[in-house]
C-alpha cells in the first residue's frame, strides 16, 4: 500500500469520448452545456472535441462550433484530439482556447492496427515519424506516447506484456530519433481486456524500463473490472488517469457495440476520496454533470455511482 499516491490527476474525456459513439445526434448546445458543467467540477483537464473526418466520426462534425462555444474556467486545461496534419491545423486555429500537444500512437495488437487504421505496425511507425515531423514543423509539441489495445484485443485476442513493451520501445525509438521529450505514457485498455494482475505487470514493466515518463491509465469498464483495474494502478503508484463522466463512450472501432465505455469519472473520484487520495473534484457537482450527460444522451449510463449517489447525505444524516 505504500505506493498509493497522495493525489491523482484525472483527465475528463466524457465529451470527446462519449459523443463520438452515440447513435443519435447530440446538439452543439448540449455538448457545450456538458463541458461547462464539467468545468465547474474542479476537473484539471477536459478533452472537449475531436478534429477528425466527419464522414468517419459524424458525432464530431461540429468540433469547431463546440470549441468556440464553451466558457473556459480558470485553472482548467482544455484539450482536443486529432490524428493527422489536417486535424492539427483545425485545432491550431483555437490555440487561444486549447492546450495543444500530440502523441506518438502505437497499438499493441497488429490486428487492431489493421482494422482501425488500415495499415500494419511497420506502416504505422512510418506514419508516426511523418506525424512527428509535421507537428514539430508546426510548433506543436509531441510529449506523450499512447498505446492502444495495451491489454487485449477483440480481433487478435490476448496481448501480452511483451507485446505492449515491444511497441512502446518502437515509439521510444521514434522519440529519441526526433528529439521528442516524452513526459507521459498512456496505456489504453481500448476493448476492456485488462484485469488487476495484468495492470500491475504492465505498469511495473513500463516503470522499470522507462522510469522517466509518468504512466497514465485509460481504462474501459467493458466487463466490469474498470474500477478494480484503477485500484491496481493506484497500488502501483499511478497518479494519472483518463475517465469519462457517467461512463460515457467506448471505442467505436472495437467491434463490441453497446459495451460500457470508460470508467466513470465520479466512480474513480469516489474511490480515491474514500481512500484519502486528493482529486481536486467536487463529487456532488460531478454527479450533477453525470446526470446532465444522461439526460443529453437519452438513455441510462453505466455509472453505478450515478444511480447510488455519494455517501455524503447519509453521513450528514448520521
C-alpha positions, 0 to 999 in steps of 0.5 A: 500500500505504500505506493498509493499516491497522495493525489491523482490527476484525472483527465475528463474525456466524457465529451470527446469520448462519449459523443463520438459513439452515440447513435443519435445526434447530440446538439452543439448546445448540449455538448457545450452545456456538458463541458461547462458543467464539467468545468465547474467540477474542479476537473484539471483537464477536459478533452472537449472535441475531436478534429477528425473526418466527419464522414468517419466520426459524424458525432464530431462534425461540429468540433469547431462550433463546440470549441468556440462555444464553451466558457473556459474556467480558470485553472482548467486545461482544455484539450482536443484530439486529432490524428493527422496534419489536417486535424492539427491545423483545425485545432491550431486555429483555437490555440487561444482556447486549447492546450495543444500537444500530440502523441506518438500512437502505437497499438499493441495488437497488429490486428487492431492496427489493421482494422482501425487504421488500415495499415500494419505496425511497420506502416504505422511507425512510418506514419508516426515519424511523418506525424512527428515531423509535421507537428514539430514543423508546426510548433506543436509539441509531441510529449506523450506516447499512447498505446492502444489495445495495451491489454487485449484485443477483440480481433487478435485476442490476448496481448501480452506484456511483451507485446505492449513493451515491444511497441512502446520501445518502437515509439521510444525509438521514434522519440529519441530519433526526433528529439521528442521529450516524452513526459507521459505514457498512456496505456489504453485498455481500448476493448476492456481486456485488462484485469488487476494482475495484468495492470500491475505487470504492465505498469511495473514493466513500463516503470522499470524500463522507462522510469522517466515518463509518468504512466497514465491509465485509460481504462474501459469498464467493458466487463466490469473490472474498470474500477478494480483495474484503477485500484491496481494502478493506484497500488502501483503508484499511478497518479494519472488517469483518463475517465469519462463522466457517467461512463460515457463512450467506448471505442467505436472501432472495437467491434463490441457495440453497446459495451460500457465505455470508460470508467466513470469519472465520479466512480474513480473520484469516489474511490480515491476520496474514500481512500484519502487520495486528493482529486481536486473534484467536487463529487456532488457537482460531478454527479450533477454533470453525470446526470446532465450527460444522461439526460443529453444522451437519452438513455441510462449510463453505466455509472453505478455511482450515478444511480447510488449517489455519494455517501455524503447525505447519509453521513450528514444524516448520521 
